[in-house]
Amino acid sequence: MEPAGNLLHDNLAILFYGGTDEQAPIITHKAVGNTFSQNMDLSATILDMSPIVSGTIHYDYGLGWQSLNAASIDQLDYTFSLEGLPLGATVKYYFQAEDEHGNLSRLPLSAPTEYYSFKILPTGAAQVLIAYSGTQDYQRIELPVYEAMFDWLNIPYDIYNWEEYDVYSIPAQYQGVLAYANTGSVSPKMYYFASVLMDYLDLGTVQSPKNLWFSSDGLASSQHAHPNSSDIRRMMSGYFRTSYVATGFGGGTNGLGGPNSYSYEHGTILALPGTQVGTPGVEYAVYANSPDCIFPNNAAGDPYYDDVPYPEIGANYVYAFEDGPFNGQAYLYHGVAATTVETPSFRTMYFSFDFSQLTSSAARAEWISDLMSWWNISPVTNSDSQSPHLLSGIDSIYPNPFNPTTTISFTLSSNDLVDMNVYNIRGQKSTRPLHEARTAGKHSIVWDGKDDKGQTVASGVYYLRMEANDTRVNRKLTLIK
């Protein structure tokens, strides 16, 4: 017989210790992400060989550290209820537990120097929401690409994991939402997300339209066989006004490499006339494995025609599959790779790739810059959380593309000399539509499409450069005749 306290089990000796417990409690917790809720229940599991005499959460949203006992305890699970958290706040928190022998532990271990945190959305100046897929993008390939673009543009944004919480809605504060589902997997979370996005677009008005970009190389095909009651199908047909082209009809799940290819392929997509994003006639390099074949509809789908705004307005065919592995061409050569819809109350763009599959960082920067221009979103800064003010810059160019005139709206943060010049794609200056002192505030000018000699410039792409208040801003214009 083995000595008391030492029992053999699966060739392992287990030592039973009969002395005083000197082991600190073990705390585990799954960190939470940003939320739209001002009331949060945070849970932690606390394990110890001795009774726990104290389990607390310490939190700070700008007023200093506060402590709170558990609202409920279910065996090892402790739930803490934080209520009335202010909008825009960053909430820092950590957990602490103590057993009856005075053994104390914290999570994170070096708290309060180290802590967990989340934000109560929306934050004060955010104009854009990046809605990312926390499970599908578990390697965080896509999210950093989006964040880098908005950091570069100096446009404030919030991020939200649409797969984390069961119930939420997107506030009207956001002028635009950039969403993605990089595997396109259909799930209850995806159904709910589609309904939330449609509710958000329905908030749009003529005075304040709402805007949505959706990037996915698999969502269109995944919803293809859904019934009309499917929220995902309703979003695709009613708001993107875009259909999936099945393999039997010359399409499939890979417009670049073909329906039987599952490997990544290099290729290009061609920007078409009328695109609001990118430069018409330019081919953009891509590297992808499953971009869906899609098709623009000339109106909202019949089952949803009476339920969506401006159903008579169809989708625009703005990008085509071009180069690829089939004798230098894509499988669906000149097939549709992206669509846009522009109504008085909402604008959408559906891109049949993951955004990171657009391989050039310069191209991605151009696209997001153009997207923000189309959505009339400009950089802002906050001197305080209640009083945002616009930075000097170009607010909008409308219409764009244009013929024969377009209105350029801009803002100055202080009185200054404003210099605007228009250049062709070869970098040659065509005209100087403005060179004069202006006061701080909002202004607009009209360019009639003529050069310095009074001659109408040729159709094509031009670049407007504005310099004022130590700010230099470039925007693209397209003249169509």
N, C-alpha and C positions, 0 to 999 in steps of 0.2 A: 504494500500500500504506500502511496506517495505521502509525504509529510503533509499535515494539515495546512491548507492555504495554497498548496501547489498542486494543481490538477492538470493532467495531460489531456490535450484535445488537439487532434490533427497534428500531433508531434510538436505542439507548442506548449510551453509551460506558462501558466497564468498565475501571477503572484497576487494574492489577496492581501491588501494592506490594511491594517487595523488601527493605525495611528491617526493623528489629527489631519484633517483635510487641508493641504497647503496649495491645492490647485485652484487657480482663478477660474471663474466661469468662462465657458466658451460661448461666444456670441456669433451668430451668422445672420446675414442680411443680404437681400438682393436689392441693389441700388435702384432707385426710381429715376425716370427721366422727366423732362419738362412736361408741364401739365396746364390745362386750361381751367382746372378746378382750384378754388380758393380754400377748399377743405380737403385735407389729405390724411388718409390712414396709412401709417408706416408700420411695418411689422418686422420683428426680429425674433429669432429662436435663441433661447438662453438655456444652456445645458450645464449642470454641475452635479457633483456627487453629494453635495450638501444643500439644504434648503436655501433658496434665494430670498434675501430680505429686502433687496432694492433693485428694481429694473427701471431705468429712466432714459429718456431721450433729451438731449441738449440741442437746441436749435437757435438760429440767429438769422433774421431777415433784415438786419440793418439797425436794430435797436439794442444790440448786445445779446450775449448768450442767455437763454432762458431754459428752465428745466421743466419736464412734464413726466408724471407717472403714467403707467399704462392704463388705458381706458378699459381694456379687457385682457384676461389671461386665460388661455386654453391649453392646459398642461405646459408644454415648453414654449408655446407661441404667445408673444407679447405684442399687443396692438396699441399704438399711440395715435391719438387723434389731434391733428393740428388744424385749427379752425380759424377762419377769418384772415387768411394770409393775403396780403395786399397784391393787387395786380402789378406785374412788372418786377416783383421782388425776386432776388436770388436767395433761396433758402439753403443755409448750411446746417448740417446736422451730424451728430454722432450718438452712439449708444454707450451706456455704462451699466454694469451689473456688479452686485456685491453679494457674497454668500454670508451665512451666519458666523463664519470664522474670520470675517474681515477681508477675505480674498477679493480683490477688485480687478476688473478688466474693462477695457474700452474697445470699441470698434468704430473706426479704424484704430489700430494699436497705438499710433502716436497722436491721437486726438488730444486736445483740439487743434494742434498744429496741422494735422491732416483731418479731412472731413469729407462727407458726401455732400452733394449739392444738386439742386434742380431749380428751375425758374417757373414762376407763375406767369403764363402767357395771356395776352401779348405784352411784350416789353414796350416801353414808352415810345420809341421812335421807329419801331420796326414797320416797314412797309411791305415786306415780303415774308412769307412762310415757306420754309423748305420742309416738306412732309416726306420723311425718309422711311424706308422699310427696315426696321431693326432686325428682323429675322432673315429676310431675303438678302439684305446687304450686311450680313453678319461679319464679313471681313472688312467692312467699311471701305469699299472701293469707290462707291459713287459719292457718298456724302462729302468727303474732303474735296472732291472736284468742284461741287457746287459752292462749298464754303469759300474756297480759294477765289472763285470768280467774284463773289459779292464782297469779299474783303478787298480785292483789287479795285472794284468799282466804288468802294466806300458807300455802299448802300446797306443800311441796317436791316438785319433779318433775324428771324427766330427759327429754331429747328424743333421738329416734333416727330416722335416715332409713332406713326399711325397704327402700328401693330401692338402698342403697349397697353392702352386703356380700352375698356369695353364701351364706354359712353363718352362722347365729346362732340363739340361743334366748333367750326372755324369762325372766329369773330370777324365782323365787317371791317375792323380796322385795317386788315391786310388788303392792300390793293391787288396783290397777286399771290398765287400759290404755285410753287414748283413741286410737283409730286412725281414719284417714280415707284415702280414695282419691277425690279430688275430680273426676276425669274418669271413674273407674270402668273404665279401660282394663284389659283382661285381658292378662297377660304372664307369662312364667316367674317373674318376681319376685313377682307378685301371687299365683300359685299357692303359692309357697313361703311367703309371708307368711300366707296362710290356714292352712297347715299349722302354722306356728309359733303362731298365735293359738289354734288348737284345742288344741295341746299345752299352752299356758299355762292355758287354762280347765280342762283335765284335772288340773292341779295342785291345784285347789280341793278343800277338804274342808268338812264341816259346821262345823268349828271355825274354819276360815279360808277362806271362799269367795273365788273369784276373780271379777273383774268386768271387763266389756268394753263399751265404747261404740264403735260404728262409724257413721261419717257418710259418705254417698256419694250423689250424685244420679244415679249411673249403674251401680253395680256389680250391682244386682239384675237389670237388663235385660241386662247384658253376659254374665251366666252362665246366662241362661234356657235356652239350647239345649245346655248342657254335658251330657256323659254323667254317669252316677252316680259314675264314678271321679274326677271333678273335685273337687279339694280346695275350690275356691271354692263349688261347689254343696253339698258336704258341710257347709261352714261355715254357709251360708245356711239349709239345710234341717234340719241336725242341731243347731245351736247358737242361731241366731236364730229358727229354726222359722217362717220367713217365705218366701213365694213371690212371684214377679213375676207381675203380671197383664198379659197381652199385649193388644195393640190389639184383636184379634179377639174378645176376651172383655170388652170395655168398658174396658180399661186403656190401657197404653202407656208411653212414655218421658217423658211430661210430664203429670202429674196436675193441674198448675196451668193451663197454657196449651193443652193438647191435643196429640195426637201429631204434628200437622202444623206446630206452632209451634216455632221455634228461637230466638225472641227472649225476652229477660227480661220477666217480667210481675210486677206487684205482686199480692199476695193475702194471705190469712191461713190459719193452721191452728188447729184447735180442740182444746184439751186436754180429754180425756174422763175421766169418773169412773174412778178406779183408777190413773191415771197416777202413777208415782213421781217424775216430773220435770215441773215446771210446775204451774200452778194449774188444777184442773178447771173447765171452763166459760169459761175465758179464751181469747180469740183472739189469736194471736201473729202479727205482721206478718212476711211473707217477701217476698223479691225474688229470683226464680230463673228458670232457663230449661229445666231438664230433670229435675225430681224424679220418680223412678220411681213407678209405681202398684204397690203391694205388697199382700199379704194375709197375715194371721196364720194359722198352722196350729194345729190343736188337739193336736198331738203332733209329735215328731220324724218326719221323712220315713221311709217304709218301708225304703228301702235302708240307712238308718243307725240304725234303731231299736235294734238290739242292740249298737251300737258306741258310743253316747253316754250320758252320765249322765242319769238321770231322764227317759227318753224320753217317758214318759206325760204330762209337764207341757207344756202348750201355750203359745203366745205370747199376749200381751195386746195388744189394739187400743187404743192410748193417744193417738193424734193423728189427726185427720181433715182432709182438704182442705176448706176452707170458702169464703172469698171469692176471687174471681178475675175474669178478663176476660169470662166468659160471662154477660152480664146480671147482673153483680155476683157471680157464683158461679164457683168453680173448675170446670175441665172434669170432674174426677172428684169432684163434690160429695159430701161425706161419705165418700169413699173413704179408704183407709188411707195415712197419711203416716209413721207411726212405730210400732214394736212393741217390747215388752219381754218378756223371759223371766226368771222368778225360780225357781231351784231351790235346794235346800239347799247345793249345792257351787259353783254359779256363777250370775251374773246378767248379762244382756246387754240392750243397747238398740240397735236399728237405726233410724237416722234417714235418711229418703230425700231429704235435702237436704245441701248443704254447710253447716257450722255458721255460716259468715259470712253465709249467706243468711237467717238469722234476723236481721233488720235492727236491732233494738233492743239496744244494749249492756246495758241493764238487764235485758232478757229473757234474754240470754246469761248474765249473772251469776246470775240466778235459777236457770236450768237447771243450770249447773255446781254451784252451791251445793246444789241438790236432789239432783243426782247423787251428790255426795260424802256427803250425809246418808244416801241410800239405801245407799251402799256402806260406811257407817260409817267414813269417813275424816275425820280432824280435823287441824287445823294442828299442826305440831310445830316444835320448834327444837332446835338442837344447841349445847350448851356445849362439847362436844368430839365428835369423829367417832365415838367409841365409846359415848357415853352420851346418846342422845336422850331428851328428856323432853317430856311433853305440856304444851301451854299450857292455861291456863284456857279452858274452852269446853264446848259441848255435844258429846258423843261420838256419841250416837245417840238416836233416838226410834223405839221399836218396840213394837207394830206401828204403821205409819203409811202409809195410812189406818188408823183404829182404830174399834172399837166393842166394849164401852163404855169400856175403859181402855187406857192406853198407858204404857209405862215410859220415863222420860227419864233417860238416863245422862249424867253430866257429870264433868269433871275440874277440880280446883283446883291451881294451881302453888304456892300457899301458903295458910295459914290466913286466912280472910276471911269477911265477911258475904255470903251469897248471896241475891240477890233475883231471883225469877222471876215474870213476869207473862204472862198470856195475853190477847191482844187479838183482836177480831173484825176482819173485813176493812174495817170503817168506822173502825178505830182506837180503838174503845171497849174499855176493860178489862173482861174477863169474870171473871177470878179471879186470885188470887195463890197459886199452889200451894206456894211456898216463900219464906220470909223468915227466915233464921236463920244463925247462924255455923256454919261447917263447917271441918274440918281439911283440910290439903293431901292430895291423892290423888283416887281415883275414888269416885263416889257415884252413887246413883240414887234417883228418887222415882217414884211412880205418880200420874198424874192420872186421876181418875174421870170426866172429861167434865162436871163440874158447875161452876156459877158460885159466886160468893161467898155466894149465898143458898141454896146447896144444891140448886138446880134444874138439871136436865140441860140443857145448851146445845143449840141447834138444830144440825142437820147442816150442814156447810159447812167452809170454810177458816178456820183461826185461825193466829195468829202468836205464838210463844213468845219472850220476850225474857229473856235471862239477863245479869245484871250482877254482876261480882265481879272482884277483883284488877285494877281499872282496865280490865277487858275487858267489852265489850258485844257480845252475839251474838244474832242473830235466826234462828229456824228456823220452818218452816211445818209445821202439823199439819192433818190432814183427818179430821173426824169423819163417819162414815157410819152411818146407821141402816137 
